[in-house]
């Protein structure tokens, strides 16, 4: 799986983002996602899947929904994730947890017709996405590591489907963080990139095709 992972983050240097993403992302083919615009508010991401794993081995998931004007969130028994703003660019998300220590938080944006838009050294990155904002803690206990995974089909290395965070010793309290998102259109929603075949698979298919062609030629000669 293509993945961009960072340990002990405070911010992501754009040049590092470029080198890591270029190392893991293949050029998109048969792209279908169309960016509807680069302003996504808290009430524009309904359907995102939020998963929380706890240190005790249990887990809980919730679906992002509208909670008010420009506001949305996903809430579990002892935790909540929310954002109130007309844009995710420069507006902080709030993640809170009580009673149980959180081991990890994973936000799958694709079911909400949404994608994570990270910083890219050459504007605008993927056409139509404008500036992005890579995960950055504003206040509270930062995770020990975070990662972006599931590249979007049109991405040049800046658009991702899932943002995940991990705390080795668990998390409780409140953390506010930055992270930009974009939406797809209704007719061309956000889709993950199709897996790129491994070189061995490509070689096997090429060899099989060559053998099949040789067999057909031999049959024609015998016939």
C-alpha positions as CSV (number, residue, x, y, z in Angstrom):
1,X,0.0,0.0,0.0
2,X,1.3,3.4,-0.9
3,X,1.7,5.4,2.3
4,X,3.3,8.6,3.6
5,X,4.3,8.2,7.2
6,X,6.0,10.6,9.6
7,X,7.2,9.9,13.2
8,X,7.3,12.5,16.0
9,X,5.8,15.2,13.8
10,X,5.6,18.9,14.4
11,X,5.3,19.9,10.8
12,X,6.2,18.5,7.4
13,X,8.8,20.3,5.3
14,X,7.5,20.6,1.8
15,X,10.6,19.3,0.2
16,X,10.4,16.2,2.4
17,X,6.8,15.7,1.4
18,X,7.7,15.9,-2.2
19,X,10.5,13.3,-2.0
20,X,8.5,10.9,0.1
21,X,5.4,11.1,-2.1
22,X,7.3,10.9,-5.4
23,X,8.9,7.7,-4.1
24,X,5.6,6.0,-3.4
25,X,3.1,7.4,-6.0
26,X,2.9,6.2,-9.5
27,X,1.5,8.5,-12.2
28,X,-2.3,8.2,-12.2
29,X,-4.0,6.5,-15.1
30,X,-7.7,6.6,-16.1
31,X,-8.3,9.3,-13.5
32,X,-11.9,9.8,-12.6
33,X,-12.1,12.1,-9.5
34,X,-12.9,15.7,-10.3
35,X,-12.2,18.3,-7.6
36,X,-15.3,20.4,-7.0
37,X,-13.4,23.2,-5.3
38,X,-10.8,23.8,-2.7
39,X,-13.1,25.2,0.0
40,X,-14.5,22.4,2.1
41,X,-16.4,23.1,5.3
42,X,-17.3,21.1,8.3
43,X,-20.7,20.2,6.8
44,X,-19.3,19.2,3.4
45,X,-17.8,15.8,4.5
46,X,-20.8,13.7,5.5
47,X,-20.1,10.0,5.3
48,X,-16.4,10.0,6.3
49,X,-15.6,7.0,8.4
50,X,-13.7,7.6,11.7
51,X,-12.2,4.7,13.6
52,X,-10.7,4.9,17.1
53,X,-8.6,2.0,18.6
54,X,-8.0,1.9,22.3
55,X,-5.0,0.6,24.3
56,X,-7.2,-2.1,25.9
57,X,-7.7,-3.7,22.5
58,X,-11.3,-2.4,21.8
59,X,-12.3,-0.1,19.0
60,X,-15.2,2.1,18.0
61,X,-16.2,3.7,14.7
62,X,-18.6,6.5,13.8
63,X,-19.7,8.3,10.6
64,X,-19.2,12.0,10.1
65,X,-22.3,14.1,9.9
66,X,-23.5,17.7,9.9
67,X,-23.9,19.2,13.4
68,X,-24.7,22.8,12.4
69,X,-23.9,25.6,10.0
70,X,-20.4,24.9,8.5
71,X,-20.1,22.3,11.3
72,X,-19.7,18.6,11.4
73,X,-18.3,15.8,13.5
74,X,-18.2,12.1,14.4
75,X,-18.8,10.9,18.0
76,X,-18.3,7.8,20.0
77,X,-19.0,6.8,23.6
78,X,-15.9,8.5,25.1
79,X,-14.5,10.5,22.1
80,X,-15.4,13.0,19.5
81,X,-13.9,14.6,16.4
82,X,-15.3,17.9,15.1
83,X,-14.7,20.9,12.9
84,X,-16.6,24.2,12.6
85,X,-15.5,26.4,9.7
86,X,-16.4,27.1,6.1
87,X,-13.0,25.7,5.1
88,X,-10.6,23.1,6.5
89,X,-7.6,25.2,5.3
90,X,-6.2,26.9,8.4
91,X,-9.1,25.9,10.6
92,X,-8.4,23.5,13.5
93,X,-10.0,20.1,13.9
94,X,-10.8,19.1,17.5
95,X,-10.3,15.5,18.8
96,X,-11.2,14.8,22.4
97,X,-11.2,11.6,24.4
98,X,-12.0,10.8,28.0
99,X,-11.8,7.7,30.3
100,X,-10.2,5.3,27.9
101,X,-6.7,5.7,26.4
102,X,-6.8,6.1,22.6
103,X,-4.1,4.1,20.7
104,X,-5.0,5.4,17.2
105,X,-7.3,7.6,15.2
106,X,-8.0,6.9,11.5
107,X,-10.1,9.1,9.3
108,X,-11.2,7.6,6.0
109,X,-12.4,10.6,3.9
110,X,-13.4,8.8,0.7
111,X,-16.9,7.7,1.8
112,X,-17.6,11.4,2.4
113,X,-16.6,12.3,-1.1
114,X,-13.6,14.0,0.5
115,X,-9.8,13.7,0.2
116,X,-6.9,14.9,2.3
117,X,-4.9,17.7,0.6
118,X,-1.3,17.9,1.8
119,X,1.2,20.6,1.2
120,X,3.0,20.4,-2.1
121,X,6.1,22.5,-3.1
122,X,4.8,23.4,-6.6
123,X,1.5,25.2,-6.7
124,X,-1.2,23.9,-7.0
125,X,0.0,20.3,-6.8
126,X,-2.9,18.2,-8.3
127,X,-4.8,20.6,-10.7
128,X,-7.8,22.1,-9.0
129,X,-6.7,21.3,-5.5
130,X,-4.9,24.6,-4.7
131,X,-2.8,24.8,-1.6
132,X,-2.9,21.9,0.9
133,X,-2.1,21.7,4.6
134,X,-0.3,18.7,5.9
135,X,-1.2,17.4,9.4
136,X,0.1,19.8,12.1
137,X,-0.7,19.8,15.8
138,X,-2.0,23.2,17.0
139,X,-2.3,22.2,20.7
140,X,-2.6,19.2,22.9
141,X,-0.7,15.9,23.0
142,X,0.8,15.2,19.6
143,X,0.8,11.6,18.2
144,X,4.0,9.7,18.1
145,X,3.5,9.1,14.4
146,X,1.0,9.9,11.7
147,X,0.5,8.7,8.2
148,X,-1.4,9.4,5.0
149,X,-2.5,6.4,2.9
150,X,-4.7,5.4,0.0
151,X,-3.6,7.8,-2.8
152,X,-6.4,9.4,-4.9
153,X,-6.5,8.5,-8.6
154,X,-5.7,12.0,-9.9
155,X,-3.1,12.7,-7.2
156,X,0.4,13.8,-8.1
157,X,1.4,13.0,-4.6
158,X,-0.6,15.4,-2.5
159,X,-4.1,13.9,-2.3
160,X,-4.9,11.0,0.0
161,X,-7.9,9.1,1.3
162,X,-6.9,8.3,4.9
163,X,-5.2,10.2,7.7
164,X,-4.1,8.1,10.7
165,X,-2.4,8.9,14.0
166,X,-0.8,6.7,16.7
167,X,0.0,7.3,20.4
168,X,2.3,4.7,21.8
169,X,1.3,5.3,25.4
170,X,-2.3,6.3,24.7
171,X,-4.1,9.6,24.5
172,X,-6.8,11.4,26.5
173,X,-7.7,15.0,26.7
174,X,-8.1,17.4,23.7
175,X,-5.9,17.8,20.7
176,X,-6.5,20.5,18.0
177,X,-4.8,20.0,14.7
178,X,-4.7,21.3,11.1
179,X,-5.4,19.3,8.0
180,X,-6.8,20.4,4.7
181,X,-9.4,18.5,2.7
182,X,-11.1,18.9,-0.8
183,X,-14.3,17.4,-2.2
184,X,-15.1,15.6,-5.4
185,X,-18.1,16.4,-7.5
186,X,-21.4,14.5,-7.4
187,X,-20.9,13.1,-10.9
188,X,-17.2,12.3,-10.4
189,X,-16.7,11.5,-6.7
190,X,-13.5,10.9,-4.9
191,X,-11.9,7.5,-5.8
192,X,-8.8,5.7,-4.7
193,X,-6.0,5.1,-7.2
194,X,-6.0,1.6,-8.7
195,X,-3.1,-0.6,-7.5
196,X,-0.1,-0.7,-9.8
197,X,0.8,-4.3,-10.8
198,X,4.1,-5.5,-9.4
199,X,6.9,-5.9,-12.0
200,X,6.8,-9.7,-11.6
201,X,3.1,-9.6,-12.5
202,X,3.7,-7.5,-15.5
203,X,6.5,-9.8,-16.7
204,X,4.3,-12.9,-16.2
205,X,1.5,-11.3,-18.2
206,X,3.9,-10.3,-21.0
207,X,5.4,-13.8,-21.1
208,X,2.0,-15.4,-21.2
209,X,0.9,-13.1,-24.0
210,X,4.0,-13.9,-26.0
211,X,3.5,-17.7,-25.5
212,X,-0.1,-17.5,-26.5
213,X,0.9,-15.6,-29.7
214,X,3.6,-18.1,-30.5
215,X,1.1,-21.0,-30.0
216,X,-1.4,-19.4,-32.4
217,X,1.3,-18.9,-35.1
218,X,2.4,-22.5,-34.8
219,X,-1.2,-23.7,-35.1
220,X,-1.7,-21.6,-38.2
221,X,1.5,-23.0,-39.8
222,X,0.4,-26.6,-39.1
223,X,-3.0,-25.9,-40.4
